[in-house]
Protein backbone atom coordinates (compact mmCIF):
# COMPACT_ATOMS: atom_id res chain seq x y z
CA UNK A 1 0.00 0.00 0.00
CA UNK A 2 1.33 3.45 -0.91
CA UNK A 3 1.13 6.56 1.25
CA UNK A 4 0.33 9.93 -0.31
CA UNK A 5 0.39 13.44 1.10
CA UNK A 6 -2.40 15.85 0.24
CA UNK A 7 -2.45 19.52 1.18
CA UNK A 8 -5.80 21.16 1.89
CA UNK A 9 -6.77 24.37 3.61
CA UNK A 10 -7.66 24.31 7.32
CA UNK A 11 -11.41 24.76 6.76
CA UNK A 12 -11.58 21.84 4.32
CA UNK A 13 -9.60 19.63 6.70
CA UNK A 14 -11.86 20.52 9.64
CA UNK A 15 -15.06 19.84 7.67
CA UNK A 16 -13.63 16.55 6.36
CA UNK A 17 -12.80 15.44 9.91
CA UNK A 18 -16.35 16.27 11.03
CA UNK A 19 -17.85 14.32 8.12
CA UNK A 20 -15.55 11.38 8.80
CA UNK A 21 -16.57 11.38 12.47
CA UNK A 22 -20.25 11.44 11.49
CA UNK A 23 -19.59 8.33 9.39
CA UNK A 24 -17.52 6.74 12.16
CA UNK A 25 -14.47 6.52 9.92
CA UNK A 26 -11.31 8.47 9.16
CA UNK A 27 -10.43 11.09 6.58
CA UNK A 28 -7.88 8.63 5.18
CA UNK A 29 -10.58 5.98 4.73
CA UNK A 30 -12.81 8.45 2.90
CA UNK A 31 -9.96 9.55 0.61
CA UNK A 32 -9.04 5.88 0.00
CA UNK A 33 -12.65 5.14 -0.99
CA UNK A 34 -12.90 8.16 -3.31
CA UNK A 35 -9.60 7.31 -5.03
CA UNK A 36 -10.62 3.66 -5.35
CA UNK A 37 -13.92 4.66 -6.95
CA UNK A 38 -12.12 7.04 -9.31
CA UNK A 39 -9.63 4.38 -10.37
CA UNK A 40 -12.42 1.86 -10.96
CA UNK A 41 -14.44 4.16 -13.22
CA UNK A 42 -14.66 3.12 -16.84
CA UNK A 43 -12.86 5.57 -19.09
CA UNK A 44 -14.45 6.82 -22.31
CA UNK A 45 -12.46 4.49 -24.57
CA UNK A 46 -13.35 1.43 -22.48
CA UNK A 47 -17.03 2.45 -22.42
CA UNK A 48 -17.17 2.85 -26.20
CA UNK A 49 -15.27 -0.42 -26.74
CA UNK A 50 -17.72 -2.25 -24.44
CA UNK A 51 -20.68 -0.78 -26.35
CA UNK A 52 -19.11 -1.78 -29.67
CA UNK A 53 -18.58 -5.34 -28.45
CA UNK A 54 -22.20 -5.54 -27.26
CA UNK A 55 -23.54 -4.31 -30.61
CA UNK A 56 -21.36 -6.73 -32.58
CA UNK A 57 -22.48 -9.62 -30.36
CA UNK A 58 -26.15 -8.72 -30.94
CA UNK A 59 -25.61 -8.49 -34.71
CA UNK A 60 -23.78 -11.81 -34.81
CA UNK A 61 -26.58 -13.42 -32.83
CA UNK A 62 -29.18 -12.26 -35.38
CA UNK A 63 -27.05 -13.08 -38.44
CA UNK A 64 -28.30 -16.23 -40.13
CA UNK A 65 -25.13 -16.76 -42.11
CA UNK A 66 -24.30 -16.87 -45.79
CA UNK A 67 -26.65 -18.70 -48.09
CA UNK A 68 -25.67 -19.49 -51.68
CA UNK A 69 -29.33 -19.90 -52.68
CA UNK A 70 -29.84 -16.14 -52.27
CA UNK A 71 -27.11 -15.31 -54.79
CA UNK A 72 -27.85 -14.09 -58.29
CA UNK A 73 -27.07 -16.33 -61.22
CA UNK A 74 -24.32 -15.40 -63.64
CA UNK A 75 -26.91 -14.49 -66.27
CA UNK A 76 -28.78 -12.22 -63.86
CA UNK A 77 -25.54 -10.53 -62.87
CA UNK A 78 -24.59 -9.76 -66.45
CA UNK A 79 -28.07 -8.94 -67.80
CA UNK A 80 -27.49 -5.51 -69.26
CA UNK A 81 -31.09 -5.22 -70.50
CA UNK A 82 -32.34 -5.17 -66.91
CA UNK A 83 -30.23 -2.09 -66.24
CA UNK A 84 -31.98 -0.04 -68.93
N, C-alpha and C positions, 0 to 999 in steps of 0.2 A: 504494500500500500504506500502511496506517495503522499507526502505532506506538501501543502501549498500555503502561501501567505497572501492574504488579501487585505488591502487597505480600504477602509470605509470611514466616513466621518463619524463623529461621536454620536450624533442623533440617530443615524442609521443603526449603529451598533447597539445602542440602548433599546431601540424599538425591536430589533431582531432578538435580543435577549429576552425581552418581555414576551414576544410571540413564541419563542422556544419554550419558555417556562409555562405558558398557557397550554402548550402541546405536550408538556412533560418530556421534553427532549432538549438537545443542545443546539447551539447555532451551527456547530460543525456537522451534526447529523442532518440538519435542514439543508446546508450547503451541499453535503454529499448527495442527498436525495435529488436536489435540483440539477446538479451536474450529471448524475446518473441518468436522469430523465432526458436531459439535453443530449447526452451521448447516444442514447437509445433511439432518438427520433430518426425517422426515415428521411434521408435527404431527398431533394427534388429528383435527382437522377434515379435513385433507387425506386422512388414512387412511380415514376414514369415507366421504368423497366418492368416493375411488377404489373402495372396496368397492361403494358404491351404483351407480356407473357399470358395474362388472363384472357385477353382478346384472342390471341393466337390459339390458345387451348380451346376456347369456345368455337372458333371457326373450324379447327381440325375435328372437333367432335361432330359438327354438323356436316362436314364434307363427306360425300358418299363415295368419293374416289373416281378415278378415271374409268370411262366406259367407252370402248371402241365402237359400240353400236350407235353412239350419238354423233360420230364423226361423219363428215360429208364424204361422198364418193369422189373419186378422181374427176369424173365427168362433171359433177356438180361444182367442184372447185374451179374448173377451167371453162365453165359455160359462160362465154362472153355475151351471149344473147340475153341472159338474165340480168346483166348489168345495164342494159340499155333501157 
